[in-house]
Amino acid sequence: MIQKLYIGYYRVSKEEQGKSGLGLQAQKRAVTAYIEESGVLIGEFQDIESGASEVRKGMVEAIAACKLQGATLVVKEMSRISRGGYKFRQQLEEANINFLECSSPHDPEVVKDIKFALAKEERSKVRQRTKDALAEIKHKLDRGEVHISKTGNIVESLGSPANLTSASRERSIAVRKKKAMDNPFNKMAGSFIVEVKNLDGNVSYHTIAKKLNDAGFKTSRGNQFTQVQVSRLYRRYYNQL
């Protein structure tokens, strides 16, 4: 009996998932469990890329391996492929490569088409939600409000995602810190905050913010102080003044 040949492909969208291996392991278990009952797994490829990214080195290699070996491409769910758009669907069809998701291996072509279309729509919705969220954050920052990220960090400005390499992030942080430290409004407010804290270590940041606002102090953007800004300035200037 001639056994079918399969290539497994796995994708996770976040670097943390790739490092932990949890998302990849779940996909691999599902794919290998299906293949054990129907053929032989002759290769595995993976990507750690967002579904919106069209840079898929692992996918390109998987397609090449399938073409060379006459193998079928297997994924846990069609979204592992389809979130990349029709580009990879076209490459698979042009290379005459069969592909399937192990959770629904007998889907006809029309069902695959529907799943790709749904994935494309979801990808557009994700992009729009991201765009709307960034616009709202920018609007808050323009009003002088504080935005706290999901990780608990204070967002002070929005930059271009294309420029957010590790080195550029570090440079950006250093520049912002120096700019904030040298700002004359921050220096005056920082001196006031440290002095009040030295006189009464139990005084709350909310109370100090009220004192600053009542005294006519303004932030570097000309707005009133909040307790979050007071806390940040106290930590910033405590050892500097």
C-alpha positions as a Markdown table, in Angstrom:
| # | Residue | x | y | z |
|---|---|---|---|---|
| 1 | Met | 0.0 | 0.0 | 0.0 |
| 2 | Ile | 1.4 | 3.4 | -1.0 |
| 3 | Gln | 1.3 | 5.8 | 1.8 |
| 4 | Lys | 0.4 | 9.5 | 1.3 |
| 5 | Leu | 3.2 | 12.0 | 1.9 |
| 6 | Tyr | 2.5 | 15.1 | 4.0 |
| 7 | Ile | 4.2 | 18.4 | 4.9 |
| 8 | Gly | 3.1 | 20.1 | 8.2 |
| 9 | Tyr | 2.9 | 23.8 | 8.4 |
| 10 | Tyr | 2.5 | 25.8 | 11.6 |
| 11 | Arg | 2.2 | 29.5 | 12.3 |
| 12 | Val | 1.9 | 31.7 | 15.4 |
| 13 | Ser | 1.4 | 35.4 | 15.3 |
| 14 | Lys | 3.4 | 36.5 | 18.3 |
| 15 | Glu | 7.1 | 36.2 | 19.2 |
| 16 | Glu | 6.1 | 35.1 | 22.7 |
| 17 | Gln | 4.1 | 32.2 | 21.4 |
| 18 | Gly | 7.1 | 31.2 | 19.3 |
| 19 | Lys | 9.5 | 31.3 | 22.2 |
| 20 | Ser | 7.2 | 29.4 | 24.5 |
| 21 | Gly | 6.3 | 26.9 | 21.8 |
| 22 | Leu | 2.7 | 26.5 | 23.2 |
| 23 | Gly | 0.9 | 27.6 | 20.1 |
| 24 | Leu | 3.2 | 25.7 | 17.8 |
| 25 | Gln | 3.0 | 22.5 | 19.9 |
| 26 | Ala | -0.8 | 22.5 | 19.8 |
| 27 | Gln | -0.8 | 22.8 | 16.0 |
| 28 | Lys | 1.8 | 20.1 | 15.7 |
| 29 | Arg | -0.1 | 17.7 | 17.9 |
| 30 | Ala | -3.2 | 18.1 | 15.8 |
| 31 | Val | -1.4 | 17.8 | 12.5 |
| 32 | Thr | 0.7 | 14.7 | 13.5 |
| 33 | Ala | -2.4 | 13.0 | 15.0 |
| 34 | Tyr | -4.2 | 13.3 | 11.7 |
| 35 | Ile | -1.2 | 12.2 | 9.6 |
| 36 | Glu | -0.5 | 9.1 | 11.8 |
| 37 | Glu | -3.9 | 7.7 | 10.6 |
| 38 | Ser | -3.5 | 8.4 | 6.9 |
| 39 | Gly | 0.1 | 8.8 | 5.8 |
| 40 | Val | 3.7 | 9.9 | 6.6 |
| 41 | Leu | 4.9 | 13.2 | 7.8 |
| 42 | Ile | 8.1 | 14.0 | 5.8 |
| 43 | Gly | 8.7 | 17.6 | 6.7 |
| 44 | Glu | 7.6 | 20.5 | 8.9 |
| 45 | Phe | 7.9 | 24.2 | 8.5 |
| 46 | Gln | 6.8 | 27.1 | 10.6 |
| 47 | Asp | 6.5 | 30.9 | 10.8 |
| 48 | Ile | 6.3 | 33.4 | 13.6 |
| 49 | Glu | 4.5 | 36.1 | 11.8 |
| 50 | Ser | 1.3 | 38.1 | 12.2 |
| 51 | Gly | -1.6 | 37.0 | 10.0 |
| 52 | Ala | -1.4 | 40.4 | 8.3 |
| 53 | Ser | 2.2 | 39.8 | 7.2 |
| 54 | Glu | 2.9 | 38.5 | 3.8 |
| 55 | Val | 6.5 | 37.6 | 4.7 |
| 56 | Arg | 6.3 | 33.9 | 5.2 |
| 57 | Lys | 9.7 | 32.2 | 4.8 |
| 58 | Gly | 8.4 | 28.9 | 6.3 |
| 59 | Met | 5.4 | 28.9 | 4.0 |
| 60 | Val | 7.5 | 29.4 | 0.9 |
| 61 | Glu | 9.8 | 26.5 | 2.0 |
| 62 | Ala | 6.8 | 24.3 | 2.7 |
| 63 | Ile | 5.3 | 24.9 | -0.8 |
| 64 | Ala | 8.7 | 24.1 | -2.4 |
| 65 | Ala | 9.0 | 20.9 | -0.4 |
| 66 | Cys | 5.5 | 19.8 | -1.3 |
| 67 | Lys | 6.2 | 20.5 | -4.9 |
| 68 | Leu | 9.4 | 18.5 | -4.8 |
| 69 | Gln | 8.0 | 15.5 | -2.9 |
| 70 | Gly | 4.5 | 15.5 | -4.3 |
| 71 | Ala | 3.2 | 15.9 | -0.8 |
| 72 | Thr | 0.0 | 17.4 | 0.6 |
| 73 | Leu | 0.3 | 20.5 | 2.9 |
| 74 | Val | -1.5 | 20.0 | 6.2 |
| 75 | Val | -2.4 | 22.8 | 8.7 |
| 76 | Lys | -4.4 | 22.6 | 12.0 |
| 77 | Glu | -6.7 | 25.4 | 10.7 |
| 78 | Met | -7.1 | 27.1 | 7.4 |
| 79 | Ser | -6.4 | 30.4 | 9.0 |
| 80 | Arg | -2.7 | 29.4 | 9.3 |
| 81 | Ile | -2.6 | 29.9 | 5.5 |
| 82 | Ser | -5.5 | 32.1 | 4.6 |
| 83 | Arg | -4.7 | 35.0 | 6.9 |
| 84 | Gly | -1.8 | 35.6 | 4.5 |
| 85 | Gly | -4.3 | 36.3 | 1.7 |
| 86 | Tyr | -4.9 | 34.8 | -1.7 |
| 87 | Lys | -1.2 | 35.0 | -2.5 |
| 88 | Phe | -0.4 | 31.6 | -0.9 |
| 89 | Arg | -3.6 | 30.1 | -2.2 |
| 90 | Gln | -2.6 | 31.0 | -5.7 |
| 91 | Gln | 0.9 | 29.6 | -5.2 |
| 92 | Leu | -0.5 | 26.3 | -4.0 |
| 93 | Glu | -2.9 | 26.0 | -6.9 |
| 94 | Glu | -0.3 | 27.0 | -9.5 |
| 95 | Ala | 2.1 | 24.3 | -8.1 |
| 96 | Asn | -0.9 | 21.8 | -8.1 |
| 97 | Ile | -0.4 | 21.2 | -4.4 |
| 98 | Asn | -3.2 | 19.8 | -2.4 |
| 99 | Phe | -3.7 | 21.4 | 1.0 |
| 100 | Leu | -6.1 | 20.7 | 3.9 |
| 101 | Glu | -6.8 | 21.5 | 7.5 |
| 102 | Cys | -6.7 | 18.4 | 9.7 |
| 103 | Ser | -9.9 | 19.4 | 11.6 |
| 104 | Ser | -11.8 | 19.3 | 8.4 |
| 105 | Pro | -9.8 | 17.3 | 5.8 |
| 106 | His | -12.6 | 16.6 | 3.4 |
| 107 | Asp | -13.7 | 20.2 | 2.6 |
| 108 | Pro | -14.5 | 20.6 | -1.1 |
| 109 | Glu | -12.8 | 23.5 | -2.9 |
| 110 | Val | -15.8 | 25.7 | -2.6 |
| 111 | Val | -15.7 | 25.5 | 1.2 |
| 112 | Lys | -12.0 | 26.3 | 1.1 |
| 113 | Asp | -12.8 | 29.4 | -1.0 |
| 114 | Ile | -15.4 | 30.5 | 1.6 |
| 115 | Lys | -12.9 | 30.1 | 4.4 |
| 116 | Phe | -10.3 | 32.1 | 2.5 |
| 117 | Ala | -12.9 | 34.9 | 1.9 |
| 118 | Leu | -13.9 | 35.0 | 5.5 |
| 119 | Ala | -10.2 | 35.2 | 6.6 |
| 120 | Lys | -9.6 | 38.0 | 4.2 |
| 121 | Glu | -12.6 | 39.9 | 5.6 |
| 122 | Glu | -11.4 | 39.3 | 9.2 |
| 123 | Arg | -8.0 | 40.5 | 8.2 |
| 124 | Ser | -9.5 | 43.8 | 7.0 |
| 125 | Lys | -11.6 | 44.1 | 10.2 |
| 126 | Val | -8.4 | 43.6 | 12.3 |
| 127 | Arg | -6.6 | 46.3 | 10.3 |
| 128 | Gln | -9.6 | 48.7 | 10.7 |
| 129 | Arg | -9.8 | 48.0 | 14.5 |
| 130 | Thr | -6.1 | 48.7 | 14.8 |
| 131 | Lys | -6.4 | 51.9 | 12.8 |
| 132 | Asp | -9.4 | 53.1 | 14.9 |
| 133 | Ala | -7.5 | 52.2 | 18.2 |
| 134 | Leu | -4.4 | 54.2 | 17.2 |
| 135 | Ala | -6.6 | 57.1 | 16.1 |
| 136 | Glu | -8.3 | 57.1 | 19.6 |
| 137 | Ile | -4.9 | 56.9 | 21.4 |
| 138 | Lys | -3.6 | 59.8 | 19.3 |
| 139 | His | -6.8 | 61.8 | 20.1 |
| 140 | Lys | -6.2 | 61.2 | 23.8 |
| 141 | Leu | -2.6 | 62.2 | 23.7 |
| 142 | Asp | -3.5 | 65.4 | 21.7 |
| 143 | Arg | -5.9 | 66.3 | 24.5 |
| 144 | Gly | -3.1 | 65.8 | 27.1 |
| 145 | Glu | -4.6 | 62.7 | 28.6 |
| 146 | Val | -2.6 | 59.7 | 29.7 |
| 147 | His | -2.9 | 56.4 | 27.8 |
| 148 | Ile | -1.9 | 53.1 | 29.6 |
| 149 | Ser | -1.1 | 50.2 | 27.3 |
| 150 | Lys | -2.3 | 46.6 | 28.0 |
| 151 | Thr | 1.2 | 45.9 | 29.4 |
| 152 | Gly | 0.8 | 48.8 | 31.9 |
| 153 | Asn | 3.2 | 51.2 | 30.2 |
| 154 | Ile | 2.5 | 54.9 | 29.8 |
| 155 | Val | 2.2 | 55.8 | 26.1 |
| 156 | Glu | 3.5 | 59.3 | 25.5 |
| 157 | Ser | 3.7 | 59.3 | 21.7 |
| 158 | Leu | 2.9 | 57.1 | 18.6 |
| 159 | Gly | 5.6 | 56.2 | 16.1 |
| 160 | Ser | 5.9 | 54.3 | 12.9 |
| 161 | Pro | 5.7 | 50.6 | 13.5 |
| 162 | Ala | 8.2 | 50.0 | 10.7 |
| 163 | Asn | 10.8 | 51.9 | 12.7 |
| 164 | Leu | 10.2 | 49.9 | 16.0 |
| 165 | Thr | 13.3 | 47.8 | 16.0 |
| 166 | Ser | 15.0 | 47.0 | 19.3 |
| 167 | Ala | 17.7 | 49.6 | 18.7 |
| 168 | Ser | 15.3 | 52.3 | 17.5 |
| 169 | Arg | 13.1 | 51.7 | 20.6 |
| 170 | Glu | 16.1 | 52.1 | 22.9 |
| 171 | Arg | 17.2 | 55.3 | 21.1 |
| 172 | Ser | 13.7 | 56.6 | 21.2 |
| 173 | Ile | 13.3 | 55.9 | 24.9 |
| 174 | Ala | 16.6 | 57.6 | 25.7 |
| 175 | Val | 15.7 | 60.7 | 23.6 |
| 176 | Arg | 12.3 | 61.0 | 25.2 |
| 177 | Lys | 13.8 | 60.6 | 28.7 |
| 178 | Lys | 16.4 | 63.3 | 28.1 |
| 179 | Lys | 13.8 | 65.6 | 26.6 |
| 180 | Ala | 11.5 | 65.1 | 29.5 |
| 181 | Met | 14.3 | 65.6 | 32.1 |
| 182 | Asp | 15.4 | 68.9 | 30.4 |
| 183 | Asn | 11.9 | 70.3 | 30.0 |
| 184 | Pro | 11.7 | 73.5 | 32.2 |
| 185 | Phe | 8.0 | 72.9 | 33.2 |
| 186 | Asn | 8.9 | 69.3 | 34.2 |
| 187 | Lys | 11.8 | 70.6 | 36.3 |
| 188 | Met | 9.8 | 73.1 | 38.2 |
| 189 | Ala | 7.0 | 70.7 | 38.8 |
| 190 | Gly | 9.5 | 67.9 | 39.7 |
| 191 | Ser | 11.2 | 70.2 | 42.3 |
| 192 | Phe | 7.8 | 71.0 | 43.8 |
| 193 | Ile | 6.7 | 67.3 | 44.0 |
| 194 | Val | 10.0 | 66.2 | 45.6 |
| 195 | Glu | 9.8 | 69.0 | 48.1 |
| 196 | Val | 6.3 | 68.2 | 49.1 |
| 197 | Lys | 7.1 | 64.5 | 49.4 |
| 198 | Asn | 10.1 | 65.2 | 51.5 |
| 199 | Leu | 8.0 | 67.2 | 53.9 |
| 200 | Asp | 5.3 | 64.5 | 54.1 |
| 201 | Gly | 6.1 | 61.1 | 52.8 |
| 202 | Asn | 2.5 | 60.0 | 53.2 |
| 203 | Val | 0.9 | 62.6 | 51.0 |
| 204 | Ser | -0.9 | 61.1 | 48.0 |
| 205 | Tyr | 0.0 | 61.8 | 44.4 |
| 206 | His | -3.6 | 62.9 | 43.9 |
| 207 | Thr | -3.2 | 65.6 | 46.6 |
| 208 | Ile | 0.0 | 66.8 | 45.1 |
| 209 | Ala | -1.6 | 67.0 | 41.7 |
| 210 | Lys | -4.3 | 69.2 | 43.2 |
| 211 | Lys | -1.7 | 71.4 | 44.8 |
| 212 | Leu | 0.2 | 71.8 | 41.5 |
| 213 | Asn | -3.0 | 72.7 | 39.6 |
| 214 | Asp | -4.1 | 75.1 | 42.4 |
| 215 | Ala | -0.7 | 76.8 | 42.2 |
| 216 | Gly | -1.0 | 77.3 | 38.5 |
| 217 | Phe | 1.5 | 74.7 | 37.4 |
| 218 | Lys | 1.0 | 73.2 | 33.9 |
| 219 | Thr | 2.4 | 70.1 | 32.2 |
| 220 | Ser | 4.9 | 70.4 | 29.4 |
| 221 | Arg | 1.8 | 70.3 | 27.1 |
| 222 | Gly | 0.0 | 73.1 | 29.0 |
| 223 | Asn | -2.5 | 70.8 | 30.7 |
| 224 | Gln | -3.4 | 70.2 | 34.3 |
| 225 | Phe | -1.6 | 67.5 | 36.3 |
| 226 | Thr | -3.0 | 64.0 | 37.1 |
| 227 | Gln | -1.8 | 61.7 | 39.9 |
| 228 | Val | -0.1 | 59.4 | 37.2 |
| 229 | Gln | 1.9 | 62.3 | 35.9 |
| 230 | Val | 2.9 | 63.4 | 39.4 |
| 231 | Ser | 4.0 | 59.8 | 40.2 |
| 232 | Arg | 6.1 | 59.7 | 37.1 |
| 233 | Leu | 7.8 | 63.0 | 37.7 |
| 234 | Tyr | 8.6 | 62.1 | 41.3 |
| 235 | Arg | 10.3 | 58.9 | 40.2 |
| 236 | Arg | 12.1 | 60.8 | 37.5 |
| 237 | Tyr | 13.5 | 63.7 | 39.7 |
| 238 | Tyr | 13.8 | 62.0 | 43.1 |
| 239 | Asn | 17.5 | 61.2 | 42.7 |
| 240 | Gln | 18.2 | 64.2 | 40.4 |
| 241 | Leu | 17.4 | 67.1 | 42.6 |
